[in-house]
Amino acid sequence: MWVKMKRVMNSLSFSARTSCVSLRKLTHYLNAMIMPHLGIFMAWGLLSFSVRLVHYDLQQALKEICDGMSCLLLPVLISYTGGKMVGGQKGAVAGAIASLGIIVNAETPPIISAMIVGPSAGISYKYVASYCWLKFRSGYEMLVDNLLIGGIGSLFCVVGIVGVQPFVTICSQQLTHLVLLLIQKGLLPIVNSIVEPLKVLFFNNTLNHGFLTPLGIEMAESHKESILFLLEANPGPGLGILLAGAFFGEKSKKASTIGAMMIQGIGGIHEVYFPFVLMNPKLLFAVTLGGATGTFTFQYLGAGLPAPISPGSLLMILFQTPSNQLAGVSLGIFISTAITFLCAALLLIGDSVKENNKMFIKRSPVMQNTDIQQIIFACDSGMGSSAMGAAILKKRLAAEKILIVVDYCSVYKLKDRSDQLVIIHQELAELASQTAPKSEILAVTHFLEIEAYFLAIINRINKKTLSKNEKPKEELSASFGSWKRIVFLYEKNRRGAQTMGIAILSQLAKENGRRFVIQKEAVEKLVVSKEVLYIATHQLSKAYQLQKSVSNLVVVNHLVINQEYEKIVKSERRGL
């Protein structure tokens, strides 16, 4: 019986994880359509604020620009981006054409409608085009493509007029009435019981840019400001958790907690406090109560913002807040911080449960003997916490005099490479494993606590190239004769490591007073010259049998970490 119950529980747990991953993928598309255009939201907010400071013709012109941004520019770009995500560049054009249908009859900014018709037109083009290419003879591709783009874009333009926009308008009106009803009844803080837990599970960008921002824009059109822009962006709950951790948390965590406070409060990267809550789930009550208190304060004082805020930085929020709303917004943030701090402090005092830095490495069978050539930090959006983690690791590796490519991106844009190490938060580790199954996945609890996983990184980087005393056993198959150029070879447009190699070799040449012409070329288009010294990896040399066709060839284990560059630079042979 116990065995059966355990199987049922495991099955339910697996289903829950699968559903969570699927939900993340679905909501990612909503977020990805908004995130690239945050600069327009900022410009719209600043110009809306400037309208109140000017008069006469300039004021009228700024009003028209603001209307054009919200009702024309944003819907077209969002629809264009949505079409491109699923249908490529041509799907993007079809999505842009389709957006005109929802713009014509829209009384409020049709942001939500654009998020529907853009991807719909893009994916329709993709499937129809793939079917048509099998039916038409070669040579008619351009004609068929243009006909399909125009036809599908026009079709969804009409669908937007007669179907999508009326339906979305009705739904938006009902949701707006519901929000206004909650505000009138004083019940809007209830929404924080949903917002705060989902934020901690890394759905913050989806909540803010996928749902709250479109609704807030429509509300701001008629009410000048919207409280919805503050529901997710309020930094108070995060600051309260981090303050409590600094005063009452474990001593080993206090240093990272203090650093996280600056990153979250000033930088606006809310993801830094999520791991502190996930490691101690009791703190969910504290952030929910703090968020609800802040929302109640905003609502009671009639506070709101004229435009979306991203990132949710104190500086950005206060800068975008109108002068008549400054007191209400500031007080709401302060009270939510204080309430969260007091509640979290009570939960942490006397808590003897140790926080475990859980960490695991998933290693694919195809890369057991592969050296790691790049390290990628990944998060949901690929802009906040991943960029922060990459910057921290770069400084730590530089202090150890270790040269390796470190970059960051969204977990959905990971490239499936067997020579990369992906560092990601535990909540997103399963999704990263699906996106890049050939890569190593290093799942951590917090990007800030680098010492907890730094040793694991060092152990996976090629030890031969890291040793300061051991001479690398790299094959040098070229004799350093005279040359006029040095060329790094790459394949299939993958040239990140080659770019790093050029930068390192150029710096070494400059330090040694040498001058070289250093370039990179595609191995597929290689025309061998005796006056050129070529540099390639073992993998590339073996794949294209370069040692048989290229006499002046330097074959290395790693394009970033090696000592052959010093031999080239310090060689007494003639260079340029």
C-alpha positions as CSV (number, residue, x, y, z in Angstrom):
1,M,0.0,0.0,0.0
2,W,2.8,2.4,0.9
3,V,4.5,1.6,-2.3
4,K,1.4,2.4,-4.3
5,M,0.9,5.7,-2.4
6,K,4.5,6.6,-3.1
7,R,4.1,5.9,-6.8
8,V,1.0,8.1,-6.9
9,M,2.8,10.9,-5.1
10,N,5.7,10.7,-7.4
11,S,3.4,10.7,-10.4
12,L,1.6,13.8,-9.1
13,S,4.9,15.5,-8.4
14,F,6.1,14.8,-11.9
15,S,2.8,16.1,-13.4
16,A,3.1,19.2,-11.3
17,R,6.7,19.9,-12.5
18,T,5.7,19.2,-16.1
19,S,2.7,21.6,-15.8
20,C,4.9,24.2,-14.3
21,V,7.5,24.0,-17.1
22,S,4.8,24.1,-19.7
23,L,3.2,27.1,-18.0
24,R,6.6,28.9,-17.9
25,K,7.0,28.3,-21.7
26,L,3.6,29.6,-22.4
27,T,3.8,32.7,-20.3
28,H,7.4,33.4,-21.6
29,Y,5.9,34.3,-24.9
30,L,3.8,37.0,-23.3
31,N,6.8,38.4,-21.5
32,A,9.1,38.2,-24.5
33,M,6.7,40.3,-26.6
34,I,6.8,43.2,-24.0
35,M,10.3,43.1,-22.7
36,P,12.1,44.3,-25.9
37,H,10.0,47.5,-25.9
38,L,10.4,48.7,-22.3
39,G,12.3,51.7,-23.5
40,I,9.1,52.9,-25.3
41,F,7.2,52.5,-22.1
42,M,9.8,54.7,-20.4
43,A,9.7,57.3,-23.2
44,W,5.9,57.3,-23.1
45,G,5.9,57.8,-19.3
46,L,8.4,60.6,-19.5
47,L,6.5,62.4,-22.3
48,S,3.2,62.0,-20.5
49,F,4.8,63.6,-17.4
50,S,6.2,66.4,-19.6
51,V,2.8,67.2,-21.0
52,R,1.9,68.8,-17.7
53,L,4.9,71.1,-17.7
54,V,4.4,72.8,-21.1
55,H,1.6,74.7,-22.8
56,Y,-0.1,75.6,-26.1
57,D,1.2,74.0,-29.3
58,L,4.0,72.0,-27.7
59,Q,1.6,70.4,-25.2
60,Q,-0.8,69.4,-28.0
61,A,2.1,67.9,-30.0
62,L,3.3,65.9,-27.0
63,K,-0.2,64.6,-26.4
64,E,-0.4,63.4,-30.0
65,I,3.0,61.7,-29.7
66,C,2.0,60.0,-26.5
67,D,-1.2,58.8,-28.2
68,G,0.7,57.6,-31.2
69,M,3.1,55.6,-29.0
70,S,0.5,53.8,-27.0
71,C,-2.2,53.3,-29.7
72,L,0.0,52.8,-32.8
73,L,3.7,52.2,-32.2
74,L,3.5,49.8,-29.3
75,P,0.7,47.5,-30.8
76,V,2.6,47.3,-34.1
77,L,6.0,46.5,-32.5
78,I,4.4,44.0,-30.1
79,S,2.6,42.3,-32.9
80,Y,5.7,42.3,-35.0
81,T,7.8,40.8,-32.2
82,G,5.1,38.1,-31.5
83,G,5.1,37.1,-35.2
84,K,8.8,37.0,-35.4
85,M,9.1,34.7,-32.3
86,V,7.1,32.0,-34.0
87,G,7.4,32.7,-37.8
88,G,10.7,34.4,-38.3
89,Q,11.2,37.7,-40.1
90,K,8.4,37.1,-42.6
91,G,6.0,36.0,-39.9
92,A,6.9,39.3,-38.2
93,V,5.8,41.3,-41.2
94,A,2.5,39.3,-41.4
95,G,2.0,40.1,-37.7
96,A,2.7,43.8,-38.2
97,I,0.1,43.9,-41.0
98,A,-2.4,42.1,-38.8
99,S,-2.0,44.7,-36.0
100,L,-3.5,47.4,-38.2
101,G,-6.9,45.7,-37.9
102,I,-7.0,45.9,-34.1
103,I,-5.7,49.5,-34.1
104,V,-8.5,50.9,-36.3
105,N,-11.4,50.4,-34.0
106,A,-9.6,50.4,-30.6
107,E,-10.7,53.0,-28.1
108,T,-7.9,52.1,-25.7
109,P,-4.3,50.9,-26.5
110,P,-4.8,47.4,-28.0
111,I,-1.8,45.9,-26.3
112,I,-3.5,42.6,-25.4
113,S,-5.0,42.2,-28.9
114,A,-1.5,42.8,-30.4
115,M,-0.2,39.9,-28.2
116,I,-2.9,37.7,-29.9
117,V,-2.9,38.6,-33.6
118,G,0.9,38.9,-33.9
119,P,1.8,35.3,-32.9
120,S,-1.3,34.0,-34.7
121,A,-0.3,35.5,-38.0
122,G,3.3,34.5,-37.6
123,I,2.6,30.8,-36.8
124,S,0.0,30.7,-39.6
125,Y,2.5,31.9,-42.1
126,K,5.0,29.4,-40.8
127,Y,2.8,26.3,-41.3
128,V,1.2,27.5,-44.6
129,A,4.5,28.4,-46.1
130,S,6.0,25.0,-45.1
131,Y,3.1,23.3,-46.9
132,C,3.2,25.5,-50.0
133,W,7.0,25.0,-50.5
134,L,6.4,21.3,-51.1
135,K,3.7,22.1,-53.7
136,F,5.4,24.7,-55.8
137,R,8.3,24.3,-58.1
138,S,11.7,25.8,-57.4
139,G,12.1,29.4,-58.5
140,Y,8.7,30.6,-57.3
141,E,9.7,31.0,-53.6
142,M,9.8,34.8,-53.6
143,L,6.5,35.1,-55.3
144,V,4.8,32.6,-52.9
145,D,6.4,34.1,-49.8
146,N,5.2,37.6,-50.7
147,L,1.7,36.4,-51.5
148,L,1.5,34.4,-48.3
149,I,2.8,37.4,-46.1
150,G,0.3,39.7,-47.7
151,G,-2.6,37.2,-47.7
152,I,-2.1,36.0,-44.1
153,G,-1.5,39.5,-42.8
154,S,-4.6,40.8,-44.5
155,L,-6.7,37.8,-43.2
156,F,-5.7,38.4,-39.6
157,C,-6.2,42.1,-40.1
158,V,-9.9,41.4,-40.8
159,V,-10.0,38.8,-38.0
160,G,-8.7,41.5,-35.7
161,I,-11.4,43.9,-36.7
162,V,-14.4,41.6,-36.5
163,G,-13.3,39.1,-33.8
164,V,-10.2,39.7,-31.7
165,Q,-10.5,43.4,-30.8
166,P,-14.3,43.3,-29.9
167,F,-13.7,40.2,-27.8
168,V,-10.6,41.6,-26.0
169,T,-12.5,44.9,-25.5
170,I,-15.3,43.2,-23.7
171,C,-12.9,41.2,-21.5
172,S,-10.7,44.2,-20.8
173,Q,-13.8,46.2,-19.7
174,Q,-14.9,43.5,-17.4
175,L,-11.4,43.2,-15.9
176,T,-11.2,46.9,-15.5
177,H,-14.6,47.0,-13.8
178,L,-13.4,44.2,-11.5
179,V,-10.3,46.1,-10.6
180,L,-12.3,49.3,-10.0
181,L,-14.8,47.3,-7.9
182,L,-11.9,45.8,-5.8
183,I,-10.5,49.3,-5.3
184,Q,-13.9,50.7,-4.3
185,K,-14.5,47.9,-1.8
186,G,-10.9,48.1,-0.5
187,L,-10.2,44.5,-1.6
188,L,-7.4,45.1,-4.1
189,P,-4.7,43.9,-1.6
190,I,-6.2,40.4,-2.0
191,V,-4.5,40.3,-5.4
192,N,-1.2,40.3,-3.6
193,S,-1.9,36.8,-2.3
194,I,-1.5,35.7,-5.9
195,V,1.1,38.1,-7.1
196,E,3.7,37.7,-4.4
197,P,4.0,33.8,-4.4
198,L,4.1,33.8,-8.2
199,K,6.8,36.5,-8.2
200,V,9.0,34.3,-5.9
201,L,8.5,31.4,-8.4
202,F,10.1,33.6,-11.1
203,F,6.8,34.6,-12.8
204,N,7.5,38.2,-12.0
205,N,8.2,39.4,-15.5
206,T,5.2,37.5,-16.9
207,L,2.9,39.0,-14.3
208,N,4.1,42.5,-14.7
209,H,4.6,42.8,-18.5
210,G,2.1,40.1,-19.6
211,F,-0.9,41.1,-17.5
212,L,-0.6,44.1,-15.2
213,T,1.1,46.4,-17.8
214,P,-1.6,46.0,-20.5
215,L,-4.4,46.5,-18.0
216,G,-2.6,49.4,-16.4
217,I,-2.1,51.1,-19.7
218,E,-5.8,51.0,-20.5
219,M,-6.7,52.2,-17.0
220,A,-4.1,55.0,-17.2
221,E,-5.7,56.3,-20.4
222,S,-8.8,57.2,-18.6
223,H,-7.6,57.8,-15.1
224,K,-4.1,59.4,-15.8
225,E,-2.5,57.0,-13.3
226,S,-2.8,53.3,-12.4
227,I,-2.1,51.5,-9.2
228,L,-1.6,48.3,-11.3
229,F,1.9,49.6,-12.2
230,L,2.9,49.3,-8.5
231,L,1.5,45.8,-7.7
232,E,4.5,43.9,-9.0
233,A,7.1,46.7,-9.2
234,N,6.8,47.6,-5.5
235,P,10.3,46.8,-4.0
236,G,9.1,47.0,-0.4
237,P,8.5,43.2,0.2
238,G,11.9,42.3,-1.2
239,L,13.7,45.0,0.8
240,G,11.9,43.8,4.0
241,I,13.0,40.2,3.5
242,L,16.6,41.2,2.8
243,L,16.7,43.5,5.9
244,A,15.4,40.7,8.1
245,G,18.0,38.4,6.7
246,A,20.7,40.9,7.4
247,F,19.7,41.3,11.0
248,F,18.3,37.9,11.9
249,G,19.6,35.5,9.3
250,E,22.5,33.1,9.4
251,K,25.9,34.8,9.7
252,S,27.2,33.2,6.6
253,K,24.4,34.7,4.6
254,K,24.5,38.3,5.9
255,A,27.2,39.5,3.5
256,S,25.3,38.4,0.4
257,T,22.1,39.7,1.9
258,I,23.5,43.2,2.3
259,G,24.8,43.2,-1.3
260,A,21.4,41.9,-2.5
261,M,19.7,44.9,-0.8
262,M,21.6,47.4,-3.0
263,I,21.0,45.3,-6.1
264,Q,17.3,45.1,-5.5
265,G,16.6,48.6,-4.2
266,I,18.9,50.6,-6.5
267,G,19.3,48.2,-9.5
268,G,15.7,47.0,-9.4
269,I,16.5,43.3,-9.8
270,H,13.9,41.7,-7.6
271,E,15.1,38.1,-8.4
272,V,17.9,38.5,-5.8
273,Y,15.5,38.0,-2.9
274,F,13.5,35.1,-4.3
275,P,16.0,32.4,-3.2
276,F,15.9,33.7,0.4
277,V,12.2,33.0,0.4
278,L,12.4,29.7,-1.5
279,M,15.0,28.5,1.1
280,N,12.6,29.3,3.9
281,P,9.0,29.1,2.6
282,K,7.6,30.5,5.8
283,L,8.7,33.9,4.5
284,L,6.0,33.7,1.8
285,F,3.6,34.9,4.5
286,A,5.8,37.9,5.2
287,V,6.1,39.0,1.5
288,T,2.3,38.5,0.9
289,L,1.4,40.5,4.0
290,G,3.9,43.3,3.1
291,G,2.8,43.5,-0.5
292,A,-0.9,43.6,0.6
293,T,-0.2,46.4,3.1
294,G,1.7,48.4,0.5
295,T,-1.2,48.0,-2.0
296,F,-3.7,49.0,0.7
297,T,-1.6,52.2,1.4
298,F,-1.4,53.0,-2.3
299,Q,-5.2,52.5,-2.7
300,Y,-6.1,54.5,0.5
301,L,-4.0,57.4,-0.6
302,G,-5.0,57.2,-4.3
303,A,-1.4,56.6,-5.4
304,G,-0.5,55.4,-8.9
305,L,2.0,55.8,-11.7
306,P,1.3,57.2,-15.2
307,A,3.3,54.5,-17.0
308,P,4.9,51.1,-16.4
309,I,8.2,50.8,-14.4
310,S,10.9,48.4,-15.3
311,P,13.1,47.6,-13.6
312,G,11.4,48.1,-10.2
313,S,14.1,50.3,-8.8
314,L,13.5,52.9,-6.1
315,L,15.2,55.5,-8.2
316,M,13.1,54.7,-11.3
317,I,9.8,54.6,-9.4
318,L,10.4,57.9,-7.6
319,F,11.7,59.5,-10.8
320,Q,8.6,58.5,-12.7
321,T,6.1,59.4,-9.9
322,P,4.2,62.7,-10.4
323,S,4.8,65.3,-7.7
324,N,1.2,65.0,-6.4
325,Q,1.7,61.2,-6.0
326,L,5.1,61.2,-4.5
327,A,4.1,61.1,-0.8
328,G,1.6,58.3,-1.4
329,V,4.0,56.1,-3.4
330,S,6.9,56.7,-1.0
331,L,4.7,55.9,2.1
332,G,3.3,52.8,0.5
333,I,6.8,51.4,-0.3
334,F,8.1,52.3,3.2
335,I,5.1,50.7,5.0
336,S,5.3,47.5,2.9
337,T,9.1,47.3,3.7
338,A,8.5,47.8,7.4
339,I,5.6,45.2,7.7
340,T,7.6,42.6,5.7
341,F,10.6,43.2,7.8
342,L,8.7,42.8,11.1
343,C,6.9,39.7,10.0
344,A,10.0,38.1,8.6
345,A,12.0,39.0,11.7
346,L,9.4,37.2,13.9
347,L,9.6,34.1,11.6
348,L,13.4,34.1,11.6
349,I,14.0,34.6,15.3
350,G,14.6,31.3,17.0
351,D,14.6,29.5,13.6
352,S,17.1,26.7,14.0
353,V,16.6,25.3,10.6
354,K,19.8,25.6,8.6
355,E,19.6,26.8,5.0
356,N,21.1,24.3,2.7
357,N,22.9,25.4,-0.4
358,K,21.5,22.7,-2.6
359,M,23.4,22.3,-5.8
360,F,23.5,19.6,-8.5
361,I,25.2,19.1,-11.8
362,K,23.5,17.4,-14.7
363,R,26.1,16.1,-17.1
364,S,25.1,14.7,-20.5
365,P,26.8,11.5,-21.7
366,V,28.0,13.2,-24.9
367,M,30.1,15.6,-23.0
368,Q,31.8,13.5,-20.3
369,N,35.2,14.1,-21.9
370,T,34.5,17.6,-23.3
371,D,36.3,20.6,-22.0
372,I,34.1,23.5,-21.0
373,Q,34.8,26.5,-23.3
374,Q,32.1,28.9,-22.1
375,I,29.9,29.5,-19.0
376,I,26.4,30.8,-19.5
377,F,24.2,32.3,-16.7
378,A,20.5,31.9,-17.5
379,C,17.4,33.3,-16.0
380,D,13.8,33.8,-17.1
381,S,14.2,37.1,-19.0
382,G,18.0,37.0,-19.6
383,M,18.4,40.6,-18.4
384,G,18.4,40.8,-14.6
385,S,19.8,38.2,-12.3
386,S,21.7,36.3,-15.0
387,A,23.6,39.5,-16.0
388,M,24.4,40.1,-12.4
389,G,25.7,36.5,-11.9
390,A,27.9,36.7,-15.0
391,A,29.4,40.0,-13.8
392,I,30.2,38.5,-10.4
393,L,31.8,35.4,-11.9
394,K,33.9,37.4,-14.4
395,K,35.4,39.4,-11.5
396,R,36.1,36.2,-9.5
397,L,37.8,34.5,-12.5
398,A,39.8,37.6,-13.3
399,A,41.1,37.6,-9.7
400,E,42.3,34.1,-10.2
401,K,43.8,35.0,-13.6
402,I,41.5,32.5,-15.4
403,L,40.3,33.5,-18.9
404,I,37.1,31.9,-20.2
405,V,34.0,33.1,-22.0
406,V,31.3,34.1,-19.5
407,D,27.9,35.3,-20.8
408,Y,24.2,35.4,-19.9
409,C,20.9,34.9,-21.7
410,S,17.3,33.8,-21.2
411,V,16.8,30.1,-20.4
412,Y,14.6,29.9,-23.5
413,K,17.4,31.1,-25.8
414,L,20.1,28.7,-24.6
415,K,22.1,27.1,-27.4
416,D,22.4,23.3,-27.1
417,R,26.2,22.9,-27.0
418,S,28.2,20.2,-25.4
419,D,31.1,22.5,-24.4
420,Q,29.2,24.9,-22.3
421,L,28.3,25.0,-18.6
422,V,24.9,26.6,-17.8
423,I,24.5,28.1,-14.3
424,I,20.8,28.5,-13.4
425,H,18.5,28.7,-10.4
426,Q,17.0,25.5,-9.2
427,E,13.5,26.5,-10.1
428,L,14.5,26.8,-13.8
429,A,16.9,23.8,-13.9
430,E,14.4,21.4,-15.5
431,L,13.5,23.9,-18.2
432,A,17.2,24.4,-18.9
433,S,17.7,20.7,-19.2
434,Q,15.0,20.5,-21.9
435,T,16.3,23.6,-23.8
436,A,20.0,22.5,-23.8
437,P,20.1,18.7,-23.2
438,K,23.8,18.4,-24.3
439,S,25.0,21.1,-21.9
440,E,26.0,20.8,-18.3
441,I,23.5,22.3,-16.0
442,L,24.7,23.7,-12.6
443,A,21.7,24.4,-10.5
444,V,22.3,26.8,-7.6
445,T,20.2,28.5,-4.9
446,H,21.6,32.0,-5.4
447,F,23.9,33.7,-7.9
448,L,25.3,36.0,-5.3
449,E,26.8,33.2,-3.2
450,I,29.5,32.4,-5.7
451,E,31.8,30.6,-3.2
452,A,29.2,27.9,-2.8
453,Y,29.6,26.9,-6.5
454,F,32.9,28.4,-7.6
455,L,34.8,25.1,-6.9
456,A,32.4,23.2,-9.1
457,I,33.1,25.6,-11.9
458,I,36.8,25.3,-11.5
459,N,36.6,21.5,-11.6
460,R,34.8,21.5,-14.9
461,I,37.2,23.9,-16.7
462,N,40.1,22.2,-18.4
463,K,42.6,21.8,-15.6
464,K,45.6,21.6,-17.9
465,T,44.9,25.1,-19.2
466,L,44.2,26.5,-15.7
467,S,47.4,25.3,-14.1
468,K,49.9,28.2,-13.6
469,N,52.9,25.9,-13.2
470,E,52.1,23.1,-15.7
471,K,52.9,23.7,-19.3
472,P,49.8,23.1,-21.5
473,K,50.1,20.1,-23.8
474,E,48.9,21.8,-26.9
475,E,49.8,20.7,-30.3
476,L,51.8,23.3,-32.3
477,S,51.9,22.1,-35.9
478,A,53.1,25.3,-37.5
479,S,56.7,26.5,-37.6
480,F,56.8,30.2,-36.9
481,G,58.0,31.4,-40.3
482,S,57.2,34.8,-41.7
483,W,53.5,35.8,-42.0
484,K,51.5,38.9,-42.8
485,R,48.3,38.1,-41.0
486,I,47.0,35.9,-38.1
487,V,43.6,34.4,-38.7
488,F,41.3,32.6,-36.2
489,L,39.1,30.0,-37.9
490,Y,35.5,29.4,-37.0
491,E,32.6,27.4,-38.4
492,K,28.9,27.8,-38.9
493,N,29.0,31.4,-37.8
494,R,30.1,30.5,-34.3
495,R,32.8,32.9,-33.4
496,G,32.4,34.0,-29.8
497,A,35.6,32.3,-28.6
498,Q,37.5,33.5,-31.7
499,T,36.6,37.1,-30.8
500,M,37.9,36.6,-27.3
501,G,41.0,35.0,-28.7
502,I,41.6,38.0,-31.0
503,A,41.2,40.4,-28.0
504,I,43.7,38.4,-25.9
505,L,46.3,38.1,-28.6
506,S,45.9,41.8,-29.5
507,Q,46.5,42.8,-25.9
508,L,49.5,40.6,-25.6
509,A,51.0,42.0,-28.8
510,K,50.4,45.6,-27.5
511,E,52.1,44.8,-24.2
512,N,55.1,43.4,-26.1
513,G,55.4,46.2,-28.6
514,R,54.4,44.0,-31.6
515,R,52.0,44.8,-34.4
516,F,49.9,42.1,-36.1
517,V,46.9,42.1,-38.4
518,I,44.6,39.7,-36.6
519,Q,41.3,38.6,-38.1
520,K,38.8,35.8,-38.1
521,E,37.5,33.8,-41.1
522,A,34.9,31.1,-41.8
523,V,36.6,27.7,-42.4
524,E,34.0,26.9,-45.0
525,K,35.3,29.8,-47.2
526,L,39.0,29.2,-46.4
527,V,41.5,30.1,-49.1
528,V,44.9,29.0,-47.8
529,S,47.8,31.5,-48.0
530,K,51.4,30.8,-47.1
531,E,51.7,34.4,-45.6
532,V,49.0,33.8,-43.1
533,L,49.2,32.0,-39.7
534,Y,46.0,30.2,-38.9
535,I,44.8,29.3,-35.4
536,A,42.1,26.6,-34.9
537,T,40.9,24.3,-32.2
538,H,41.6,20.5,-32.2
539,Q,37.9,19.9,-32.9
540,L,37.8,22.1,-35.9
541,S,41.1,20.9,-37.2
542,K,40.0,17.3,-37.0
543,A,36.6,18.0,-38.6
544,Y,38.1,19.7,-41.6
545,Q,41.5,17.9,-41.7
546,L,43.2,21.2,-41.6
547,Q,46.6,19.8,-40.8
548,K,46.8,18.2,-44.2
549,S,45.9,21.3,-46.2
550,V,47.3,24.2,-44.0
551,S,51.0,24.3,-43.3
552,N,51.0,27.4,-41.1
553,L,48.5,26.1,-38.5
554,V,48.5,26.4,-34.7
555,V,46.2,23.9,-33.2
556,V,45.1,24.6,-29.6
557,N,42.9,23.0,-27.0
558,H,41.2,26.3,-26.1
559,L,41.0,29.6,-28.0
560,V,40.8,31.6,-24.8
561,I,43.0,29.8,-22.3
562,N,46.4,28.9,-23.7
563,Q,50.1,29.9,-23.8
564,E,50.7,29.7,-27.5
565,Y,49.8,33.3,-27.9
566,E,52.8,34.3,-25.9
567,K,55.0,32.2,-28.1
568,I,53.6,33.9,-31.2
569,V,54.1,37.4,-29.7
570,K,57.6,36.8,-28.3
571,S,58.8,35.0,-31.4
572,E,61.8,36.7,-33.1
573,R,60.4,35.9,-36.5
574,R,59.2,38.7,-38.6
575,G,55.6,39.9,-38.1
576,L,53.9,43.2,-39.0
